[in-house]
């Protein structure tokens, strides 16, 4: 049974607002439409979940917000990424470095590959603090140790002098969180922060992020394929498929009243506890996410959809409100 997070009362002004973002890549096979006309907002103090299968555009969306898309082969074909009303895509790289890590920070998927193996973890945290906060080496060292304490790492003075390979997976993930929060960001992007961790460590990491969010009033963007995590920690949810948002709404909208066939398929694939669930096989969405250079005509989900009609194969629907009294939106002709 999924336990849903209580509804959060959001402020009027979003801290991040994405409007009609298009992030494409030039490849030998053609133009890959990795993120294709995506729009959403993130508010201070809320957790926004982004879910979907691998290849749906979740990570490219997050890297776009950090302006970390390699150019070439990637490029921004349209849209805006507004941070406090200012378009990040128009900001020069020298100024962007002051925002990246300082105001908008990110926990990357694989801490073992994201951390430099030849430097101690303390040195790597200190480097970010010196670059962004302008502290001297002594003060940066002290701040790094304080960050290790903040993320509940025991013996922080000792751990600061250890290398990534000397730490467990859970410890390395905490190091990544400490590094991401070391410069007091306003927005934290967590890209699959619990991947490859056992369930006990997963719970600790999620509890840590939630505690730090409350203490620091962070806006958190949680990118994950784990719907149990989304139900527990998120306030609103975006369901992405083939570079587009196919459904978005509050966590209660998505889990209690899903409208898009893809969302319903994802929810039906969650294992259920008890006698009723144990006697049933898990639902499987047939087929695979199409290559970003070969999205089908019409609705991108139509080749895998059991409800597809001729109109689905001819026209791609817009993201529309379910009703005038809701923030729940869906991209489907049959919803």
N, C-alpha and C positions, 0 to 999 in steps of 0.2 A: 504493500500500500504506500503510495507516494504522499509525503507530507508537504503541503504547499506553504511557501513563505507568506506571511501576512502582507496585505497590500500597503505600499508605501505612498504617502502623500508627497508628490513631487513639487518642486518650486516651479515658478512660471518660466524662467529662462534656462534653456539648455546650455551646458558648457561646451558640448560638441554637437554640431548639426551637419549632417551629410545630406546633400541635395543632388539627386540624379547622377551619382558617381559612376563613371565608366573607366575601368582600369583594364587595358588591353595589352597583349603581348604579340610581337611579331615573331612568327615561327616558320619553319620550312614548310609546314602543312597549311599555313595561312594565318589569319588574325585570330588569336585566342581571346574570346570575350570573357575573361575571368570574373570580372565584376561588371554587370551590365544594367545600369540605370537603378542604382540602389539609393534609397533615402531613409534616414532615421535620425533620431535625436537621443542624446544621453544627458541626464540631469545630475547635478551634484547629489551625492548621498545614495544614489540608486545603483542597482546591479542589473545590467542589461545582458541577457543571454542570447548568444547566436549559435544555433544548432543546425545540423545537416550532415550528410555523409561526406567523406573525403572527396575533394574535387568540386565542392559546391561554391567555393569562393570565400569561405570564412576567414582563412588566414590572409589572403590577398587583401581583403577589406581592412583587416587590422594593420597590415604593413602599409597600406595606402594612407591610413590615418597618421602614421609615423613618418610618412614620405620616405619609406625605405625600399620602394620598388626600384629594382635596377633599371636604369635608363641609358641605352637600350639594354634588352629588347622590350622592356615594358614602357608604357606611356599612359598618360591620363587623357582619354579621348573626350572627356566632358564632365561637367558637374563641379560641385564645390565641396570643400571640407572646412567648415567654419569652426574655429576655436575662439570662443568669446566674441563671435561676430566677424572675425577676420579669416579670410580664405587662406588656409595653409598652402594651397597649391601656388599662390602668388608670392609667397615668402621666399627670399633668397636663401641658399643653403647655409651661409654663414650665420644668418639669424635663426634658421630652423634648428641649428645645433643648440641654441639656447632654450628652445622649447622641448626638443626631443630629449627625454631622460630627466629634464628639469620640471616640465609642466605636464607632459604626457609620457608615461613610462610603460614598459612592457615586460611581462614575464614570458620568455620564449618556451617553446614546446620541450626541447631537450636540454636540460641543464648541463649534461656532461659535454655536449658539443658547443654550448653557448659560453661556457666558462673556459678560460685559457689554461691549458694544463701545465704551463711552465711558470705560472705566477701563483702565489698564495691567494686564497680567497679574500683575505683581508686587504691585500694590495689592490685587488681588482675593485673592491668597494671603495677604497680610498681614492683610487684614480678618478672614479666618477664624481666623488665629492669635491676633489681638487679642481677638476675641469669646470663643473657646473656651479659650485658654491664659492669657489675662490678661497678656500681655507688653506692654511699651511699644512705641512706634512704631519706635524704633531697633533694639531686639532682634527685633521682628517682621520688620523688613526683612532682618536678617541671617539669620533662620531661613528666610525665603522664598528667599533666594539659595542657602542650603544645600540646600533641597528641590529647586531647579532643578538643582543639581549632582547630587543623588541620582538624578534621573531622566535623567541624561546629556544635559542641554541645554548646548551649547557657549556660551561667553561669557555666563554667567548674569547677571552684573551689567548687561550691555547688554540682554539679553532681558527682564529684569524691568521695564524702562522702555518696552517696546513694547506695542502694542495687538493684540488678537486677529487683526485683519485683516492684520497685518504678518507673521504666522507661517503656516507650512505646516500642512496637516491633521495630519501626524504630530507637529509641535511643539505644536499646540493640544491634541492628545490627551495628550501628556506633561504639559502644564500642568494638565490636569484630574486626572491621576494625582498630580501634586505637591500640588495643592490637597486632594485626597481624603486624602492621607497626612500632610498638614502638622500634624495634631493627634494623631498617633500612635494611630490607631484600632485596634481589635482585630478588627473585621469590615469587609471591603471588598467591596462589591457592584459588580460590573463589568457594566453593561448594554450589551451589544453594543459592547465597547471598540474593536473593529477595523473597524467598519462604515465603508465608503466610503474605506478606506485601501488602497493597493496592497500586493501580497503581501510585498514587502521590508519595508515599514514595519510591516505586521501582525506579521511575525515578530519585529521589534525590540520592539514593544509587549508581545507575549506573553512574550518573554524577560525584559523589564524587570519585568513583574508577578510572574513566577515568582522572579526574583532577590530582589525586595523582600519577597516572601512568606517566603522562607527566612531573610532577614536579620531580619525583624520578627516572625516566627511568626504571620502573619496568617491568619485564616480568610477564604477568598475564595469568593464566589458568582459564578460566571461564567455570564451569561445570553447565549446565542448561538443562531443557527440553523446555524452552521458545525460539522458533526460532526467535521471534521478538527481543529479547535481543541479540541474536547471530548476527543478521543482523546489528544491530545498533552499537555494541561495538567491534566486533571481526574482526581480520585481516585474520585468517585462521580458518578452521573448520574441526574437526574430527567427523564423524558420527559412533557411536558404536552400535553394535548389538550382543548380546549373547557372550560377552567377546572379540569380535574382532572389528577392524576398517573395516567398509564396504565401506567407501568412505572418501576421504580427499582432500582438496584443498583450494584455496582462498575463501573468503566469496562470491565473485562474481561467481566463478565456481559452488559452491554448490547451490546458489539460482537462478542463471540464466541458468545453464546447468546441472541439477542433472542427474546422470546416474544410480544409484542403485535404484531398485524398492522400497526399504525401505525408502531411502531419498525422493523419489517422494511422497510416502505415507505420510510422516511427513509433507512435504510442502503442500500437498493437504488438510491436516486437519486444516490448519490455516484459521480462519474466514476471509472472504473478505468483504470489505466495498462497499457500493453502491448497485444499483438495481440488478446488475448481481449476486453479491455474496449473497444478501439477499434471492434470490429465489431458491438457491441451498442448499441442505443438505451437511453437512461436510463429507468428505471422512473418512472411518473407515477401518483401517488395521485389517483384520480378525485375530482371534486367539490371543495368548499371547506369551510373551517371554518365551522360554522353561527354565526349571530348569537347573542350571549350572551343575548338575550331569547327565543330560539327553539330551545333545545337539544332534540333529539329525545327521545322516551320511550325508556327502556331505556339501553343503552350509547350514549354520545354519538357514538361512531365508527361505529355500525352502518349509517348510510346510505351510507358510503363503503367499507365493509368487504366484501371478496370472500368472506369466510368466515362472514358473519352468518347465524345461524339464528333461528327464531322467538323463542327465549328471549332473544336479544340485543336484540330489538325490544320486549320486554316488561319486562325487569328490568335494572337497572344493576348490574353485578358489583362486589364489593368488591375492594380491593387486597389480594391474598393472596400469601403466601410460596410460592415454587416448591417448596421442600422445607425440612425442619426444620434442615438444615445450612447454609442459605444466607441471605444478606440480600437476595437477589434477589426482588422482588415484581412482580406483574403484575395488571392489572385486565381480565380477559378470561374468558369462559365456555369458549372453545375452546383456551386455552393449556394 
